[in-house]
Amino acid sequence: MNVLLSPQVGGERLTYEFNGEYIKISNGQIIDVSGVEENKTYKPIYPLTNVERKDGQLYVKLLNEVDADADESELFPEWFTPEDTMFETADAITPVAEEFPEENGRSLQEEIDTLKEALQELVLMTMEGGE
């Protein structure tokens, strides 16, 4: 499992433990991400903001509440592979896959890419003083 602690200022500071593809959160919640499939999008479960499997590897983004004066390592985190800690996993909850229908024969990723290009053009035009 690859983990990124995504910074967010304010809120409850949480800590995480990992056991295989289970995540235990200091608020008592346990999330089972072992059933995450490739090429599917999953609904976030606080504090899990994103989970995906690419080429068999699991990628998990978790919120990391930081102070306004956090250091660079907290503000600009890097992916890491956590050490396993043994804990009971019986009460784990599982993320649910979201189905995104294709519109006009285009996938969600194609729609996102189109919007991204349009936004980049708008930013460039604004920076150049255009309308």
Buried (B, 14 or more C-beta within 10 A) or exposed (E): BEBBBBBEEEEEEBEBBBBEBBBBBEEEBBBBBEEBEEEBBBEEBBBBBBBBBEEEEBBBBBBBBBEEEBEEEBEEBEEEEBEEEEEEBEEBEEBEEEEEEEEEEEEEEEBEEEEEEEEEEEEEEEEEEEE
